[in-house]
Amino acid sequence: MDLFYESLVSYAETPKYSEINITRGAELLGFQYIHKSVPITDDKRIVFPEMMVMRIQPNSIAEKHGLRLGTHIIKINDIDITPDNYHEVIDESSDLKLVVNDSYCMIYQSLLKEGVSFDYKE
C-alpha cells in the first residue's frame, strides 16, 4: 500500500503542463472549479488546488477544447488565475490561451468513479 500511495503522491506532484487555445463568443467556457484548495489525504500530501476543474458541461467550449475533470487552470492569457480574477480575465477577451496542469486528472477521476463527492463551491 505504501508503494501505491507514494506513486500517487509522485503523480500529483509531477506537473503535466499544456496549453489550450480557445476562441469563443460571449458564452462561458462551461466548467465549474474549486474555489479553495481541498486536502485529499490525511497527511495533506495530495491537495487539489483552487481552479481545478470539477465539472464540465456536455458540449461546452471546455469539453470541445479538451479540458478534463481534474485539470488545474494555472494561467489565462499569461495572467495567474484565481477564483477572484477568473471572470474578469475571461470577460476581457474572446481569444484565450490557457496554461493547464493535468497531474490531478487521474486521481480526481478515480475518486469520482469510487463515488467520492466534493464540495467545490465557496
KEMIVO-500000 format. One record per residue: residue in one letter; x, y, z of N, C-alpha, C in turn. Coordinates in steps of 0.2 Angstrom, whole numbers, plus 2048, in hexadecimal, padded with zeros to 3 digits. Layout:
N
AXYZXYZXYZ ...
END
This chain:
122
M8047FA800800800800804806800 D80A80680480E80C80481180E7FD L8138097F981680A7F381080D7EE F80A80B7EF80580D7EB8048157ED Y8038167F380281D7F58088217F3 E80E81F7F48138237F28138257EA S8118207E68118217DF80B8267DE L8058267E180082B7E08038327E2 V8068337E88098397EA80E83C7E5 S8128377E28178397DD81383C7D7 Y80E8387D580A83A7CF8078417D0 A8048427D68018497D780684E7D7 E80C84D7D98118527DA8158537D4 T81484F7CF8188507C88138537C3 P81585A7C281085E7BE81085B7B7 K80A85B7B38098597AC80685F7A9 Y80A8647A780886A7A480786A79D S80286D79B80086E7947FC875793 E7FC87778D7F887D78B7F287B787 I7ED87F7887E787E7847E5885782 N7E488677B7E288C7787DA88B776 I7D78907797CF8907787CD897775 T7C989776F7C689D76D7BE89C76E R7BB8A17717B48A07737B18A6772 G7AA8A67727A68AC7727A58AE779 A79F8B077A79D8B378179B8AD786 E79B8A77847998A178879F8A078D L79D89D7937A189A7987A5894795 L7AA8927997AE88C7977AB886798 G7A688679E7A288079F7A587B7A4 F7A987E7A97AB8797AE7AB87D7B5 Q7AB8797BA7AB87B7C17B18797C4 Y7B487D7C97BB87C7CC7BA87C7D3 I7C087A7D67C087B7DE7C28827DF H7BF8847E47C088B7E77C588C7EC K7C78867EF7CC8867F57CF87F7F4 S7D687F7F67D98797F67D68747FA V7D686D7F87D38687FC7D88627FD P7DA8618047DE85C8057DB855804 I7DE8518017DB84A7FF7DD845804 T7E38458067E684080B7E7843811 D7E783F8177E784181D7EE84581F D7F384281B7FA84581C7FB84C818 K7F684D8147F58538107FB85380B R7FD84E80980284D8037FF84E7FC I7F984C7FC7F584D7F67EF8527F7 V7F08587F47EB85D7F57E98607EE F7E285F7ED7E08627E77E086A7E7 P7E386D7E27E48747E37DD8787E0 E7DD87E7E37D78827E07D88837D9 M7D38847D57D38847CE7D487E7CA M7D28787CE7D28727CB7CB8707C8 V7CB86E7C27C486C7BF7C18677C3 M7BB8687C57B78637C97B18607C5 R7AE8647C07A98627BC7A98657B5 I7A78627B07A88647A97A18637A6 Q79E8697A47978687A179886479A P79486079879485C79279386178C N79786078779786478179986C782 S79D86D78779F8747897A6875785 I7A887B7867AE87D7837B4879786 A7B387978D7B88757917B986E78E E7B386A78D7B486378B7B6863784 K7B48677807B78677797BE869778 H7C186C77D7C886E77C7CC86A781 G7CA8647837CE85F7877CF86078E L7CC8657917CC8657997C985F79C R7CD85C7A17CB8567A47C98577AB L7C58537AE7C48537B57CA8537B9 G7CC8577BD7D28577C17D885C7BE T7D685F7B87DB8637B57DB8697BA H7E286B7BB7E38717BF7E48777BA I7E087C7BB7E18827B67E68877BA I7EC8887B77F188C7BA7F18937B8 K7F18947B17F189B7AE7EC89B7A9 I7EA8A17A87E68A37A27E98A979F N7EB8A97997EE8AF7957F48B279A D7F88AD79C7FE8AF7A07FD8B27A7 I7F78B27A97F58B47B07F38AE7B4 D7F78AE7BA7F58A97BF7EE8A97C1 I7EB8A47C17E38A47C27E28A17C9 T7DD8A57CC7DA8A37D37D38A47D2 P7CF8A17D77C88A27D77C68A97D7 D7CA8AE7DA7C88B57DA7C98B87D4 N7CD8B67CF7CE8BA7C97CC8B67C3 Y7CA8B07C37C88AC7BE7C38AF7B9 H7BD8B27BC7B88B57B77BA8BB7B4 E7BE8BF7B77C18C57B57C58C47AF V7CA8BF7B07CF8BD7AA7CB8BA7A4 I7C68B67A57C38B379F7BE8B879C D7BC8BD79F7B78C279C7BB8C6798 E7C28C77997C68CC7957C78CA78E S7C78C378C7C98C17867C58BB783 S7C48BB77D7C18B577A7C68B0778 D7CD8B27777D28AD7767D68AC77D L7D68A677F7D88A47857DE89F784 K7E38A07887E989B7887E989878F L7E78927907E788F7977EE88B798 V7F188C79D7F688779F7F38837A5 V7F487C7A47F18787A87F58727AB N7F486F7B07F786A7B37F38647B4 D7F485E7B17F08587B17F28537B6 S7F68557BB7F98507BF7F484D7C4 Y7EE8517C57E984E7CA7E384B7C7 C7E384A7C07DD8487BC7DC8407BE M7E183C7BE7E08357BF7DE8347C6 I7E18377CB7DF8377D27D88397D3 Y7D683F7D17CF8417D27CA83D7CE Q7CB83B7C87C78367C47C68307C8 S7CB82D7CB7CB8277CE7C68277D4 L7C782D7D87C382E7DE7BC82F7DC L7BA8327D77B38337D47B082C7D3 K7B48287CF7B28217CE7B081D7D4 E7B481E7D97B381B7E07AD81E7E4 G7AA8237E17A48267E47A682B7E9 V7AC82E7E97AE8337EE7AB83A7EB S7A883E7EF7A68447ED7A984A7F0 F7AA8507ED7AD8557F07A985C7F0 D7AA8607F57A78667F67AC86B7F3 Y7AB86D7ED7B08717E97AD8797E9 K7A887A7EC7A58817EB7A78857F2 E7A788C7F27A98907F77A488E7FD 
END
